[in-house]
């Protein structure tokens, strides 16, 4: 049957056209995109090859992008994309982890050979896999080019999802609903943390009705007891206690489109201070999600949430949400719009956010987060797990 591509070729053509318009406005002739999510979004490329230098190159005058990467991964580009064979370029294998040479030396040769050596080039300064060494070799190899930060140009193009993308987001929401509900059902005194997480991985991949799940950009997170006062701890071999607080942040991905979700549980009757905090989180979250409509700014949503926290004696200095969609490790955030003070991004229908309502105090914390799609009726929650402090 072969590889089933996630989108029709017309979807990628529309995306590349949008990117070229943004390039023209920003003053770029050429983009060198090393962010694997940007590479995948523009071409469909999919493979675990982002640990070595690779890029998708977009030129204003070229109909198709160029995939550039490790030679042994070039076949992955032939399988997963609709790029013409001549636009799939593998660099020489000896350049992998070479002491002095670098794959981008050959990328510079390619760019020069195409007559683009004096181009205005935008690169992904903040991409996780764009290393200082890669940048050094690019600048050294193209001395006549004007190379600068593209300021997440493609990331911003990804912000409003197409109907086809939203289908995958909702399917990821279905997977995380089942995954989180099953994980909560597994929680009991004496069950070891890693046993819970092992089942999470199974459910993430199994998906539903033959719709498989991809690996997620963030591993499952679980905090217990005092560990709930910080958000990013992973599992241990410790058994769950006879009573106490548990927070889990899990995600699901469908064709790499992500739906993250956090829930807070308590084994046994919870103390009053924990109930108060979660009640405030729920009130603020419900109000903010309801208000997240087209035309409202990110900072206005955050201000509404913060006002409810402040009225009840709490505050959250960190952002309350961030854009999500297609992504690869190590993060499912898009590094664009954030629900926080000062972000004047105007919400549009089709944007997707992780409304991360975690509040962490000195001794404990709680979070009841939601993956949402911006609609005319407010934020559409795409997961369906009980929104409450779950008492076990």
HELIX and SHEET records of a PDB file:
HELIX    1   1 UNK A    9  UNK A   26  1                                  18    
HELIX    2   2 UNK A   36  UNK A   43  1                                   8    
HELIX    3   3 UNK A   71  UNK A   73  5                                   3    
HELIX    4   4 UNK A   74  UNK A   80  1                                   7    
HELIX    5   5 UNK A   85  UNK A   87  5                                   3    
HELIX    6   6 UNK A   93  UNK A   95  5                                   3    
HELIX    7   7 UNK A  103  UNK A  113  1                                  11    
HELIX    8   8 UNK A  132  UNK A  141  1                                  10    
HELIX    9   9 UNK A  153  UNK A  157  1                                   5    
HELIX   10  10 UNK A  163  UNK A  186  1                                  24    
HELIX   11  11 UNK A  193  UNK A  206  1                                  14    
HELIX   12  12 UNK A  225  UNK A  229  5                                   5    
HELIX   13  13 UNK A  272  UNK A  291  1                                  20    
HELIX   14  14 UNK A  298  UNK A  311  1                                  14    
SHEET    1   A 6 UNK A  88  UNK A  91  0                                        
SHEET    2   A 6 UNK A  66  UNK A  70  1                                        
SHEET    3   A 6 UNK A  55  UNK A  59 -1                                        
SHEET    4   A 6 UNK A  30  UNK A  33 -1                                        
SHEET    5   A 6 UNK A 120  UNK A 123  1                                        
SHEET    6   A 6 UNK A 146  UNK A 149  1                                        
SHEET    1   B 4 UNK A 221  UNK A 224  0                                        
SHEET    2   B 4 UNK A 244  UNK A 254 -1                                        
SHEET    3   B 4 UNK A 257  UNK A 267 -1                                        
SHEET    4   B 4 UNK A 390  UNK A 391  1                                        
SHEET    1   C 5 UNK A 333  UNK A 339  0                                        
SHEET    2   C 5 UNK A 321  UNK A 324 -1                                        
SHEET    3   C 5 UNK A 352  UNK A 355 -1                                        
SHEET    4   C 5 UNK A 370  UNK A 375 -1                                        
SHEET    5   C 5 UNK A 378  UNK A 381 -1                                        
SHEET    1   D 2 UNK A 359  UNK A 360  0                                        
SHEET    2   D 2 UNK A 365  UNK A 366 -1                                        
END                                                                             
